[in-house]
Structure formats: structure tokens, C-alpha cells
């Protein structure tokens, strides 16, 4: 938006006196006006208000006492020097044309960007939302792919090596992978015998949280002596039997030929040493902690047997009590039936007694009538 200008000044072509920061600096320091420094970054044009006088015809008789003129303030733009340090002069159009190289200055004056200034198009792809690929559900609704819970979907996935039928036990691999696994399982490999001296584990045997490692090391060494040591010792002894006696090889040949008896004795002694049965290796005893655990296990087993026996006795008592309750109920039912029969008989007797009593009363009345008739006669 362009600043407001006086129509009268534009009509007459009057130029307003403006003072830029550069001109003020030149007045203060005149020795530096030969080589002015250009501003590398364009800055917005500050607006300076300047008081100008405006002539207006007035009737003298309307206000004869007022003789001074009214002043009016107008906003005047201050042109900014270009890169070469030259301040443009002239009207507004000249300033706009000169400031085309400064887009920000051009925008502050005209409210629009220069024609040669690159701006971002509002209809570019960067402002549009990213397009999303259609999901399998939407494709199945359109009929392009089978539904996920249909056999056609399982066949479609199986073609790509994906198996989803976990209930039937199918493997989640393709046919090539199945064949490779079968070939690996059916292949027979040799079992070479090799010994390694790699560290198996490390233990800290200090107090505190490492106190339990002593038992762990003891159990490990005991198992090694129990399984590995005898087999390894037997292999070493078999290898020594196949080797010759080094003592016989170190003797001179003459001594061997002259003393045949000694040779026989040395051979016998070597045979005896190799043929002697090696004593059984003394295996470490079960640690005291395991013994205590064994006793505790025996006690727990005894207590468990006692508890089971008590449970059996309690179950038998419950069974007998149920049978007694059943017999008591049967006896109570029989007694109730007998009592009901007695009540019925008693009621029948009461009814008969009442009938007999009525009959006796009738007979007494009849006899009384007969006696009365006899007495009258």
C-alpha cells in the first residue's frame, strides 16, 4: 500500500526536503563523504513525518483575529541508497523502478513483489496432502483382492510364500525352505572328537553376594570328575598302551642283547605296569548341604504320607457318617409312617365310639318313651 501524498504537491511537482541517515552522517563527518559504505542487506524504509504549510483562502470577516496558518503533517518516504552508494532521486515511480533489485523495499512501497522475484506457487505439490496407498480392506471391498477370511485369500498369500493356517500345522515357510530343511535333517555328518580349552565360566568366591558360588564351583568340579575325568583318563591309558616303553628305548643295544633275562624282566615289569588295573578315582562325597536337603526331603515325604493317611481316614469317617445319616433317615420315615397309621386307627376308634354313643342315646330315649307310655296306662 502506497503512503498518502498531498495531491497539491504532486500537481505542482514540489519536492519535499528529506533527511536520510546517510546525509546526517555526512554533515557530522564531512571527511568521510568521498567513499560512502553501501548497505549489504536491504532494510525497510523508515517513514519520517515532516510538517508542511498549506495555504487556504479564508474569509477575513469570519475569523479576523486568527492570522497564522495551520500546519499539516504528511508521511514522506526516505529512499535508500543502492549497492553503489547512490541515493535515487525523483518521483515515486522512479524510486520503485530503482528498488526492483530490493524485493523487500519494493514490497514495503507497493505491497507487491517484483515481477522477476521467484515466489512459491500456492497450487504446488508441496501444499498437497501426501497420497496414501489403498489398504487391503478397501481393495477387498472393491473386489480387487479376496477377503482376508476367505480361502481365496489364503491361496493368494500361499502363492507368495506366506502361510497363515496355523491350526492345520502348516509351516510358515515356502516350499524351497521346506526342501532345504528336509535335506539338512537327512544329511549325516561325522561326529569328530575334539577338545577345547576355552573358558567355560568365571566365578567370584568372595563373601557377600558371591558366597553361593563356592557350591556352584564344587558341583561343577564334582560333575567333571564324575563324567569327564574317567573317560579322559581311559583314553590316555589306551594311548600309552599303544606306545613303546621309553626306558627300553634309552638303554644301549649291547645291554639289551647280553642281558636277555633282564630284557624279559623289564618287559614283564612294563607289561605289569600297563596291565595293572588302575585304582578307582576317589569321587568327592555329597556335600553337607545336599545331605541336609536329602534329610529334609525324607521328612517331607514322611509328613506327606501321614497327611495322606489322615485324609484317607477322614474320608472313610465321612463315608460312614453319610451311611449312618441315610439309615437314620430311613428309620425316621418308617416311624413317621407307623405314627400316621396309629393316628388313623385312633381316629377310626374315636368315630366308632361317637357313633355308639349316639345310638345309646337314641335307645335311652326310646326306652324312656316306652316307660312313660306304660306309666300313663
Secondary structure, DSSP 8 states (H G I E B T S, - for coil): ------HHHHHHT-------HHHHHHHH-GGGSSS----SS-----EEEEEEE------TTTSTT--S--EEEEEEE-----TTS----SSHHHHHHHGGG-HHHHHHHHSS--TTS----TTSGGGS-------HHHHHHHTSS--TTSHHHHHHHHHTT----TTTT--SS-HHHHHHHHHHHH--------------------SGGGTTHHHHHHHHHHHIIIIIIHHHHHHHHHHHHHS--HHHHHS-HHHHHH-HHHHHHHHHHHHHHHHS-----------HHHHHHHHHHHHHHHHHHHHHHHHHHHHHHHHHHHHHHHHHHHHHHHHHHHHHHHHHHHHHHHHHHHHHHHHHHHHHHHHHHHHHHHHH-
